[in-house]
Amino acid sequence: MKRLLLLFGLSILLFGCSSDPAPEGILSEAEMKAVLKDIHLTEAYLNTIPDLDSIKKVSSGYYQMVLKKHHTDLKQFEKSLKYYAENPVLLDSMYSQINAGFQKKILEVRKPIVDRIK
């Protein structure tokens, strides 16, 4: 009985964690992470612009550059974002990886500064 329960539990874990490829017309996880990363970097940059009118004038162009860089368009990005938002565990995992990449980059940038201070 214990073996059966263990086998059942493991099968649920394995099948529950398997990542199916994204449906047709949806950006893959890797593509979506890359787009989200660049969008958040763009938003961070735009937040450094003090004039709200300037942000409104240039933001659309910056977002279009990000989408063009990743060979996608707004319609596909929005469809992909909706798909991943409906899978919150997957989206959370993607954002954890994006955040880890940002944290690694922050440490890389700070290290030379800290080394010069010492």
Stockholm file with secondary structure:
# STOCKHOLM 1.0

chainA/1-118         MKRLLLLFGLSILLFGCSSDPAPEGILSEAEMKAVLKDIHLTEAYLNTIPDLDSIKKVSSGYYQMVLKKHHTDLKQFEKSLKYYAENPVLLDSMYSQINAGFQKKILEVRKPIVDRIK
#=GR chainA/1-118 SS CHHHHHHHHHHHHHHHHCCCCCCTTSCCHHHHHHHHHHHHHHHHHHTTCCCHHHHHHHHHHHHHHHHHHTTCCHHHHHHHHHHHHTSHHHHHHHHHHHHHHHHHHHHHHHHHHHHHHC
#=GC SS_cons         CHHHHHHHHHHHHHHHHCCCCCCTTSCCHHHHHHHHHHHHHHHHHHTTCCCHHHHHHHHHHHHHHHHHHTTCCHHHHHHHHHHHHTSHHHHHHHHHHHHHHHHHHHHHHHHHHHHHHC
//
